[in-house]
């Protein structure tokens, strides 16, 4: 399994959110890049038969993150509550992927 650089992703997301305060900043491309990274990891660790739900969940989470950045841009500020959500985002997503992988392994063992 590829390593999931949580600290690096936190820094990138905080940087994106800080820049999102500027009305002209387009936060979508860097978020799409990170989403692509997580989708590729999911495809590499989850069997094809079970990927649909996992990939949908990842896309949903990134849509939520994009909405958060949109809110930051509309407010023209980066509140602490938003910062806390962004700081927890990579770890939450990593934990989700690990949990899904482990659940599938357990399912195979029990079958």
MOVENWO-V419002 format. One record per run of one state. SS is the DSSP state (hx for helix, st for strand, lp for the rest). FROM is the first residue (numbers start at 1). TO is the last residue. If there is no record, write none. Layout:
ss:from:to
SS:FROM:TO
SS:FROM:TO
//
This chain:
ss:from:to
lp:1:5
hx:6:20
lp:21:27
hx:28:45
lp:46:47
hx:48:75
lp:76:79
hx:80:110
lp:111:111
//
